[in-house]
Amino acid sequence: MLAKIKAMIKKFPNPYTLAAKLTTYEINWYKQQYGRYPWERPVA
């Protein structure tokens, strides 16, 4: 699932498009894994 989400992030850099393409389950799973949403960029 992570590979799919990472591919989607690359394919859809626009946060709104990305959020629309991912399912709620995938979004929540990613949030649990990383503590942030897939479209949020990590702060260095």
mmCIF file of the N, C-alpha and C atoms, coordinates in Angstrom:
data_MODEL
# 
_entry.id   MODEL 
# 
loop_
_atom_site.group_PDB 
_atom_site.id 
_atom_site.type_symbol 
_atom_site.label_atom_id 
_atom_site.label_alt_id 
_atom_site.label_comp_id 
_atom_site.label_asym_id 
_atom_site.label_entity_id 
_atom_site.label_seq_id 
_atom_site.pdbx_PDB_ins_code 
_atom_site.Cartn_x 
_atom_site.Cartn_y 
_atom_site.Cartn_z 
_atom_site.occupancy 
_atom_site.B_iso_or_equiv 
_atom_site.pdbx_formal_charge 
_atom_site.auth_seq_id 
_atom_site.auth_comp_id 
_atom_site.auth_asym_id 
_atom_site.auth_atom_id 
_atom_site.pdbx_PDB_model_num 
ATOM 1   N N  . MET A 1 1  ? 0.831   -1.205 0.000   1.00 0.00 ? 1  MET A N  1 
ATOM 2   C CA . MET A 1 1  ? 0.000   0.000  0.000   1.00 0.00 ? 1  MET A CA 1 
ATOM 3   C C  . MET A 1 1  ? 0.866   1.257  0.000   1.00 0.00 ? 1  MET A C  1 
ATOM 4   N N  . LEU A 1 2  ? 1.975   1.248  0.739   1.00 0.00 ? 2  LEU A N  1 
ATOM 5   C CA . LEU A 1 2  ? 2.852   2.419  0.776   1.00 0.00 ? 2  LEU A CA 1 
ATOM 6   C C  . LEU A 1 2  ? 3.382   2.754  -0.605  1.00 0.00 ? 2  LEU A C  1 
ATOM 7   N N  . ALA A 1 3  ? 3.775   1.729  -1.354  1.00 0.00 ? 3  ALA A N  1 
ATOM 8   C CA . ALA A 1 3  ? 4.289   1.951  -2.713  1.00 0.00 ? 3  ALA A CA 1 
ATOM 9   C C  . ALA A 1 3  ? 3.229   2.621  -3.579  1.00 0.00 ? 3  ALA A C  1 
ATOM 10  N N  . LYS A 1 4  ? 1.989   2.186  -3.436  1.00 0.00 ? 4  LYS A N  1 
ATOM 11  C CA . LYS A 1 4  ? 0.894   2.774  -4.219  1.00 0.00 ? 4  LYS A CA 1 
ATOM 12  C C  . LYS A 1 4  ? 0.714   4.247  -3.863  1.00 0.00 ? 4  LYS A C  1 
ATOM 13  N N  . ILE A 1 5  ? 0.726   4.549  -2.565  1.00 0.00 ? 5  ILE A N  1 
ATOM 14  C CA . ILE A 1 5  ? 0.540   5.934  -2.127  1.00 0.00 ? 5  ILE A CA 1 
ATOM 15  C C  . ILE A 1 5  ? 1.699   6.803  -2.602  1.00 0.00 ? 5  ILE A C  1 
ATOM 16  N N  . LYS A 1 6  ? 2.931   6.285  -2.487  1.00 0.00 ? 6  LYS A N  1 
ATOM 17  C CA . LYS A 1 6  ? 4.098   7.050  -2.946  1.00 0.00 ? 6  LYS A CA 1 
ATOM 18  C C  . LYS A 1 6  ? 4.019   7.316  -4.447  1.00 0.00 ? 6  LYS A C  1 
ATOM 19  N N  . ALA A 1 7  ? 3.559   6.339  -5.207  1.00 0.00 ? 7  ALA A N  1 
ATOM 20  C CA . ALA A 1 7  ? 3.396   6.514  -6.653  1.00 0.00 ? 7  ALA A CA 1 
ATOM 21  C C  . ALA A 1 7  ? 2.336   7.573  -6.944  1.00 0.00 ? 7  ALA A C  1 
ATOM 22  N N  . MET A 1 8  ? 1.266   7.572  -6.164  1.00 0.00 ? 8  MET A N  1 
ATOM 23  C CA . MET A 1 8  ? 0.207   8.564  -6.340  1.00 0.00 ? 8  MET A CA 1 
ATOM 24  C C  . MET A 1 8  ? 0.716   9.965  -6.024  1.00 0.00 ? 8  MET A C  1 
ATOM 25  N N  . ILE A 1 9  ? 1.559   10.078 -4.987  1.00 0.00 ? 9  ILE A N  1 
ATOM 26  C CA . ILE A 1 9  ? 2.124   11.383 -4.621  1.00 0.00 ? 9  ILE A CA 1 
ATOM 27  C C  . ILE A 1 9  ? 2.954   11.933 -5.779  1.00 0.00 ? 9  ILE A C  1 
ATOM 28  N N  . LYS A 1 10 ? 3.740   11.049 -6.420  1.00 0.00 ? 10 LYS A N  1 
ATOM 29  C CA . LYS A 1 10 ? 4.552   11.470 -7.571  1.00 0.00 ? 10 LYS A CA 1 
ATOM 30  C C  . LYS A 1 10 ? 3.669   11.836 -8.765  1.00 0.00 ? 10 LYS A C  1 
ATOM 31  N N  . LYS A 1 11 ? 2.629   11.054 -8.974  1.00 0.00 ? 11 LYS A N  1 
ATOM 32  C CA . LYS A 1 11 ? 1.773   11.233 -10.146 1.00 0.00 ? 11 LYS A CA 1 
ATOM 33  C C  . LYS A 1 11 ? 0.867   12.459 -10.020 1.00 0.00 ? 11 LYS A C  1 
ATOM 34  N N  . PHE A 1 12 ? 0.418   12.712 -8.787  1.00 0.00 ? 12 PHE A N  1 
ATOM 35  C CA . PHE A 1 12 ? -0.498  13.836 -8.552  1.00 0.00 ? 12 PHE A CA 1 
ATOM 36  C C  . PHE A 1 12 ? 0.083   14.791 -7.508  1.00 0.00 ? 12 PHE A C  1 
ATOM 37  N N  . PRO A 1 13 ? 0.972   15.689 -7.927  1.00 0.00 ? 13 PRO A N  1 
ATOM 38  C CA . PRO A 1 13 ? 1.593   16.600 -6.957  1.00 0.00 ? 13 PRO A CA 1 
ATOM 39  C C  . PRO A 1 13 ? 0.597   17.594 -6.351  1.00 0.00 ? 13 PRO A C  1 
ATOM 40  N N  . ASN A 1 14 ? -0.516  17.832 -7.058  1.00 0.00 ? 14 ASN A N  1 
ATOM 41  C CA . ASN A 1 14 ? -1.535  18.747 -6.539  1.00 0.00 ? 14 ASN A CA 1 
ATOM 42  C C  . ASN A 1 14 ? -2.251  18.087 -5.356  1.00 0.00 ? 14 ASN A C  1 
ATOM 43  N N  . PRO A 1 15 ? -2.230  18.723 -4.179  1.00 0.00 ? 15 PRO A N  1 
ATOM 44  C CA . PRO A 1 15 ? -2.817  18.107 -2.983  1.00 0.00 ? 15 PRO A CA 1 
ATOM 45  C C  . PRO A 1 15 ? -4.300  17.767 -3.124  1.00 0.00 ? 15 PRO A C  1 
ATOM 46  N N  . TYR A 1 16 ? -5.044  18.615 -3.822  1.00 0.00 ? 16 TYR A N  1 
ATOM 47  C CA . TYR A 1 16 ? -6.487  18.374 -3.967  1.00 0.00 ? 16 TYR A CA 1 
ATOM 48  C C  . TYR A 1 16 ? -6.750  17.155 -4.845  1.00 0.00 ? 16 TYR A C  1 
ATOM 49  N N  . THR A 1 17 ? -6.004  17.037 -5.928  1.00 0.00 ? 17 THR A N  1 
ATOM 50  C CA . THR A 1 17 ? -6.135  15.880 -6.813  1.00 0.00 ? 17 THR A CA 1 
ATOM 51  C C  . THR A 1 17 ? -5.734  14.610 -6.069  1.00 0.00 ? 17 THR A C  1 
ATOM 52  N N  . LEU A 1 18 ? -4.619  14.687 -5.356  1.00 0.00 ? 18 LEU A N  1 
ATOM 53  C CA . LEU A 1 18 ? -4.117  13.536 -4.613  1.00 0.00 ? 18 LEU A CA 1 
ATOM 54  C C  . LEU A 1 18 ? -5.150  13.061 -3.590  1.00 0.00 ? 18 LEU A C  1 
ATOM 55  N N  . ALA A 1 19 ? -5.711  13.984 -2.845  1.00 0.00 ? 19 ALA A N  1 
ATOM 56  C CA . ALA A 1 19 ? -6.703  13.631 -1.823  1.00 0.00 ? 19 ALA A CA 1 
ATOM 57  C C  . ALA A 1 19 ? -7.932  12.990 -2.454  1.00 0.00 ? 19 ALA A C  1 
ATOM 58  N N  . ALA A 1 20 ? -8.300  13.452 -3.634  1.00 0.00 ? 20 ALA A N  1 
ATOM 59  C CA . ALA A 1 20 ? -9.468  12.898 -4.320  1.00 0.00 ? 20 ALA A CA 1 
ATOM 60  C C  . ALA A 1 20 ? -9.199  11.488 -4.838  1.00 0.00 ? 20 ALA A C  1 
ATOM 61  N N  . LYS A 1 21 ? -7.950  11.201 -5.209  1.00 0.00 ? 21 LYS A N  1 
ATOM 62  C CA . LYS A 1 21 ? -7.606  9.896  -5.787  1.00 0.00 ? 21 LYS A CA 1 
ATOM 63  C C  . LYS A 1 21 ? -7.423  8.821  -4.716  1.00 0.00 ? 21 LYS A C  1 
ATOM 64  N N  . LEU A 1 22 ? -6.986  9.215  -3.529  1.00 0.00 ? 22 LEU A N  1 
ATOM 65  C CA . LEU A 1 22 ? -6.776  8.241  -2.461  1.00 0.00 ? 22 LEU A CA 1 
ATOM 66  C C  . LEU A 1 22 ? -8.093  7.957  -1.743  1.00 0.00 ? 22 LEU A C  1 
ATOM 67  N N  . THR A 1 23 ? -8.211  6.740  -1.220  1.00 0.00 ? 23 THR A N  1 
ATOM 68  C CA . THR A 1 23 ? -9.397  6.409  -0.435  1.00 0.00 ? 23 THR A CA 1 
ATOM 69  C C  . THR A 1 23 ? -9.199  6.910  0.998   1.00 0.00 ? 23 THR A C  1 
ATOM 70  N N  . THR A 1 24 ? -10.288 7.035  1.716   1.00 0.00 ? 24 THR A N  1 
ATOM 71  C CA . THR A 1 24 ? -10.215 7.464  3.115   1.00 0.00 ? 24 THR A CA 1 
ATOM 72  C C  . THR A 1 24 ? -9.363  6.487  3.915   1.00 0.00 ? 24 THR A C  1 
ATOM 73  N N  . TYR A 1 25 ? -9.508  5.199  3.621   1.00 0.00 ? 25 TYR A N  1 
ATOM 74  C CA . TYR A 1 25 ? -8.725  4.178  4.320   1.00 0.00 ? 25 TYR A CA 1 
ATOM 75  C C  . TYR A 1 25 ? -7.235  4.402  4.113   1.00 0.00 ? 25 TYR A C  1 
ATOM 76  N N  . GLU A 1 26 ? -6.824  4.652  2.854   1.00 0.00 ? 26 GLU A N  1 
ATOM 77  C CA . GLU A 1 26 ? -5.410  4.870  2.543   1.00 0.00 ? 26 GLU A CA 1 
ATOM 78  C C  . GLU A 1 26 ? -4.877  6.124  3.230   1.00 0.00 ? 26 GLU A C  1 
ATOM 79  N N  . ILE A 1 27 ? -5.691  7.180  3.214   1.00 0.00 ? 27 ILE A N  1 
ATOM 80  C CA . ILE A 1 27 ? -5.280  8.430  3.852   1.00 0.00 ? 27 ILE A CA 1 
ATOM 81  C C  . ILE A 1 27 ? -5.077  8.224  5.355   1.00 0.00 ? 27 ILE A C  1 
ATOM 82  N N  . ASN A 1 28 ? -6.029  7.564  6.005   1.00 0.00 ? 28 ASN A N  1 
ATOM 83  C CA . ASN A 1 28 ? -5.932  7.327  7.445   1.00 0.00 ? 28 ASN A CA 1 
ATOM 84  C C  . ASN A 1 28 ? -4.786  6.388  7.785   1.00 0.00 ? 28 ASN A C  1 
ATOM 85  N N  . TRP A 1 29 ? -4.543  5.383  6.947   1.00 0.00 ? 29 TRP A N  1 
ATOM 86  C CA . TRP A 1 29 ? -3.438  4.451  7.148   1.00 0.00 ? 29 TRP A CA 1 
ATOM 87  C C  . TRP A 1 29 ? -2.107  5.198  7.094   1.00 0.00 ? 29 TRP A C  1 
ATOM 88  N N  . TYR A 1 30 ? -1.951  6.058  6.107   1.00 0.00 ? 30 TYR A N  1 
ATOM 89  C CA . TYR A 1 30 ? -0.724  6.843  5.948   1.00 0.00 ? 30 TYR A CA 1 
ATOM 90  C C  . TYR A 1 30 ? -0.533  7.764  7.154   1.00 0.00 ? 30 TYR A C  1 
ATOM 91  N N  . LYS A 1 31 ? -1.617  8.384  7.589   1.00 0.00 ? 31 LYS A N  1 
ATOM 92  C CA . LYS A 1 31 ? -1.569  9.292  8.742   1.00 0.00 ? 31 LYS A CA 1 
ATOM 93  C C  . LYS A 1 31 ? -1.121  8.536  9.991   1.00 0.00 ? 31 LYS A C  1 
ATOM 94  N N  . GLN A 1 32 ? -1.594  7.318  10.171  1.00 0.00 ? 32 GLN A N  1 
ATOM 95  C CA . GLN A 1 32 ? -1.183  6.510  11.321  1.00 0.00 ? 32 GLN A CA 1 
ATOM 96  C C  . GLN A 1 32 ? 0.294   6.153  11.242  1.00 0.00 ? 32 GLN A C  1 
ATOM 97  N N  . GLN A 1 33 ? 0.783   5.857  10.045  1.00 0.00 ? 33 GLN A N  1 
ATOM 98  C CA . GLN A 1 33 ? 2.172   5.452  9.862   1.00 0.00 ? 33 GLN A CA 1 
ATOM 99  C C  . GLN A 1 33 ? 3.136   6.619  10.091  1.00 0.00 ? 33 GLN A C  1 
ATOM 100 N N  . TYR A 1 34 ? 2.777   7.783  9.577   1.00 0.00 ? 34 TYR A N  1 
ATOM 101 C CA . TYR A 1 34 ? 3.726   8.897  9.519   1.00 0.00 ? 34 TYR A CA 1 
ATOM 102 C C  . TYR A 1 34 ? 3.338   10.112 10.346  1.00 0.00 ? 34 TYR A C  1 
ATOM 103 N N  . GLY A 1 35 ? 2.121   10.138 10.879  1.00 0.00 ? 35 GLY A N  1 
ATOM 104 C CA . GLY A 1 35 ? 1.697   11.267 11.684  1.00 0.00 ? 35 GLY A CA 1 
ATOM 105 C C  . GLY A 1 35 ? 1.392   12.522 10.879  1.00 0.00 ? 35 GLY A C  1 
ATOM 106 N N  . ARG A 1 36 ? 1.268   12.353 9.576   1.00 0.00 ? 36 ARG A N  1 
ATOM 107 C CA . ARG A 1 36 ? 0.897   13.480 8.708   1.00 0.00 ? 36 ARG A CA 1 
ATOM 108 C C  . ARG A 1 36 ? 0.150   12.927 7.512   1.00 0.00 ? 36 ARG A C  1 
ATOM 109 N N  . TYR A 1 37 ? -0.534  13.817 6.807   1.00 0.00 ? 37 TYR A N  1 
ATOM 110 C CA . TYR A 1 37 ? -1.272  13.384 5.625   1.00 0.00 ? 37 TYR A CA 1 
ATOM 111 C C  . TYR A 1 37 ? -0.336  13.269 4.429   1.00 0.00 ? 37 TYR A C  1 
ATOM 112 N N  . PRO A 1 38 ? -0.685  12.432 3.445   1.00 0.00 ? 38 PRO A N  1 
ATOM 113 C CA . PRO A 1 38 ? 0.199   12.210 2.286   1.00 0.00 ? 38 PRO A CA 1 
ATOM 114 C C  . PRO A 1 38 ? 0.553   13.490 1.536   1.00 0.00 ? 38 PRO A C  1 
ATOM 115 N N  . TRP A 1 39 ? -0.365  14.454 1.525   1.00 0.00 ? 39 TRP A N  1 
ATOM 116 C CA . TRP A 1 39 ? -0.099  15.673 0.752   1.00 0.00 ? 39 TRP A CA 1 
ATOM 117 C C  . TRP A 1 39 ? 0.663   16.714 1.558   1.00 0.00 ? 39 TRP A C  1 
ATOM 118 N N  . GLU A 1 40 ? 0.866   16.466 2.854   1.00 0.00 ? 40 GLU A N  1 
ATOM 119 C CA . GLU A 1 40 ? 1.665   17.383 3.665   1.00 0.00 ? 40 GLU A CA 1 
ATOM 120 C C  . GLU A 1 40 ? 3.137   17.065 3.462   1.00 0.00 ? 40 GLU A C  1 
ATOM 121 N N  . ARG A 1 41 ? 3.918   18.082 3.206   1.00 0.00 ? 41 ARG A N  1 
ATOM 122 C CA . ARG A 1 41 ? 5.355   17.870 3.031   1.00 0.00 ? 41 ARG A CA 1 
ATOM 123 C C  . ARG A 1 41 ? 6.033   17.901 4.393   1.00 0.00 ? 41 ARG A C  1 
ATOM 124 N N  . PRO A 1 42 ? 6.964   16.975 4.637   1.00 0.00 ? 42 PRO A N  1 
ATOM 125 C CA . PRO A 1 42 ? 7.663   16.989 5.923   1.00 0.00 ? 42 PRO A CA 1 
ATOM 126 C C  . PRO A 1 42 ? 8.480   18.273 6.074   1.00 0.00 ? 42 PRO A C  1 
ATOM 127 N N  . VAL A 1 43 ? 8.477   18.834 7.257   1.00 0.00 ? 43 VAL A N  1 
ATOM 128 C CA . VAL A 1 43 ? 9.253   20.045 7.513   1.00 0.00 ? 43 VAL A CA 1 
ATOM 129 C C  . VAL A 1 43 ? 10.665  19.629 7.896   1.00 0.00 ? 43 VAL A C  1 
ATOM 130 N N  . ALA A 1 44 ? 11.637  20.167 7.184   1.00 0.00 ? 44 ALA A N  1 
ATOM 131 C CA . ALA A 1 44 ? 13.037  19.789 7.422   1.00 0.00 ? 44 ALA A CA 1 
ATOM 132 C C  . ALA A 1 44 ? 13.560  20.454 8.691   1.00 0.00 ? 44 ALA A C  1 
# 
